[in-house]
Amino acid sequence: MLTLTQALFDQIVAHARADHPDEACGVVAGPEDSGRPERFIPMLNAARSPTFYEFDSADLLKLYREMDDNDEVPVIIYHSHTATEAYPSRTDISYANEPAAHYVLVSTADTDAAGPFQFRSFRIVDGEITEEDIKVVDAY
């Protein structure tokens, strides 16, 4: 189960909506061994595409160095789908290389600024997708 604060939930959704019609992407880092997402890190979609996301390699290297310095790990890796449901694509599965991370997808398909959206979380390990429950809390 993924547990995250309402504030983090809102930040992920706001980023997905702000970058629409392109896919948004980012990371929520947390202390090693805690499994608790804490630090929201929106990233630039280097592909600037409505159907594909790609972290800029220099930004990603900088992020991993920063997380190492802070004893953090990527607890959530998120991105949006702008025209399809919030479910991992074949490309998403092939890029999933953090077996301990929660892969969050937000679908902004068929929504307006205040409309409904899908927010789902998955574990992706060795190509195997497992959807998990999400618990949104006010604070940890």
C-alpha positions as CSV (number, residue, x, y, z in Angstrom):
1,M,0.0,0.0,0.0
2,L,1.1,3.5,-0.8
3,T,0.6,6.0,2.0
4,L,1.1,9.7,1.1
5,T,0.0,13.0,2.4
6,Q,-2.8,15.1,0.9
7,A,-0.3,17.8,0.2
8,L,1.9,15.4,-1.9
9,F,-1.2,14.0,-3.7
10,D,-2.3,17.5,-4.5
11,Q,1.2,18.5,-5.8
12,I,1.4,15.4,-8.1
13,V,-2.1,16.1,-9.5
14,A,-1.4,19.8,-10.0
15,H,1.9,19.0,-11.9
16,A,0.0,16.6,-14.1
17,R,-2.6,19.2,-14.9
18,A,-0.1,22.0,-15.4
19,D,1.9,20.1,-18.0
20,H,-1.1,18.8,-19.9
21,P,-1.2,18.2,-22.9
22,D,2.3,16.9,-22.4
23,E,3.1,14.1,-19.9
24,A,4.3,15.3,-16.5
25,C,6.9,13.4,-14.6
26,G,8.8,13.5,-11.3
27,V,9.9,11.8,-8.1
28,V,8.9,11.9,-4.5
29,A,12.0,11.1,-2.4
30,G,12.0,9.8,1.2
31,P,14.5,8.6,3.8
32,E,16.2,5.3,3.1
33,D,14.4,2.3,4.6
34,S,11.3,4.3,5.7
35,G,9.2,3.9,2.6
36,R,7.7,7.2,3.4
37,P,7.4,9.8,0.5
38,E,8.4,13.3,1.7
39,R,10.2,15.5,-0.8
40,F,8.3,16.4,-4.0
41,I,10.6,16.8,-7.0
42,P,8.8,17.7,-10.2
43,M,11.0,17.0,-13.2
44,L,11.0,18.4,-16.7
45,N,9.7,16.0,-19.4
46,A,12.7,16.2,-21.7
47,A,10.6,14.5,-24.5
48,R,8.0,17.3,-24.2
49,S,5.5,14.8,-25.6
50,P,1.8,14.0,-24.9
51,T,2.5,10.3,-25.3
52,F,5.9,9.7,-23.8
53,Y,8.0,11.0,-20.9
54,E,11.7,11.1,-20.4
55,F,13.8,12.4,-17.5
56,D,16.6,14.6,-18.7
57,S,19.8,12.6,-18.1
58,A,21.7,15.5,-16.5
59,D,18.8,16.3,-14.2
60,L,18.4,12.7,-13.3
61,L,22.1,12.4,-12.4
62,K,21.9,15.5,-10.3
63,L,18.8,14.2,-8.5
64,Y,20.4,10.8,-7.7
65,R,23.5,12.5,-6.3
66,E,21.3,14.8,-4.2
67,M,19.3,11.9,-2.9
68,D,22.6,10.0,-2.1
69,D,23.8,13.1,-0.2
70,N,20.5,13.3,1.8
71,D,20.3,9.5,2.4
72,E,17.1,9.4,0.4
73,V,15.6,7.0,-2.2
74,P,13.0,7.5,-4.9
75,V,9.8,6.3,-3.0
76,I,7.4,7.4,-5.8
77,I,8.2,7.8,-9.4
78,Y,5.2,9.4,-11.1
79,H,4.1,10.5,-14.5
80,S,0.8,11.3,-16.3
81,H,-1.0,9.8,-19.2
82,T,-2.8,12.5,-21.2
83,A,-4.9,10.4,-23.5
84,T,-5.2,7.0,-21.9
85,E,-6.1,5.5,-18.5
86,A,-3.6,5.5,-15.6
87,Y,-2.1,2.1,-16.3
88,P,1.6,1.3,-17.1
89,S,2.3,1.1,-20.8
90,R,4.9,-1.3,-22.3
91,T,7.4,1.6,-22.3
92,D,6.6,2.4,-18.7
93,I,7.3,-1.2,-17.8
94,S,10.6,-1.3,-19.7
95,Y,11.8,1.9,-17.9
96,A,10.7,0.7,-14.4
97,N,14.2,0.0,-12.8
98,E,13.5,0.9,-9.2
99,P,11.9,-2.3,-7.7
100,A,11.2,-0.7,-4.3
101,A,9.5,2.4,-5.8
102,H,5.8,3.0,-6.1
103,Y,5.0,3.9,-9.7
104,V,2.1,6.5,-9.7
105,L,0.2,7.3,-12.8
106,V,-2.3,10.2,-13.2
107,S,-4.5,10.3,-16.2
108,T,-5.6,13.7,-17.4
109,A,-7.5,12.3,-20.3
110,D,-10.9,13.7,-20.8
111,T,-10.7,16.1,-18.0
112,D,-10.8,19.9,-17.6
113,A,-9.0,21.9,-14.9
114,A,-11.5,20.9,-12.2
115,G,-12.7,17.6,-13.7
116,P,-12.1,14.0,-12.5
117,F,-8.9,12.2,-13.0
118,Q,-7.4,8.8,-12.3
119,F,-4.6,8.5,-9.6
120,R,-3.3,4.9,-9.4
121,S,-0.2,3.3,-7.9
122,F,1.7,0.2,-9.1
123,R,4.7,-1.9,-8.2
124,I,6.6,-3.0,-11.2
125,V,9.3,-5.7,-10.6
126,D,10.9,-7.7,-13.4
127,G,8.1,-6.6,-15.8
128,E,5.4,-7.8,-13.4
129,I,2.7,-5.1,-12.6
130,T,0.8,-5.1,-9.3
131,E,-1.7,-2.4,-8.6
132,E,-1.8,-1.3,-4.9
133,D,-4.1,0.5,-2.7
134,I,-3.5,4.2,-1.9
135,K,-4.1,5.8,1.5
136,V,-4.1,9.6,1.6
137,V,-3.5,11.1,5.1
138,D,-3.3,14.6,6.5
139,A,0.1,14.0,8.0
140,Y,2.4,11.1,8.9
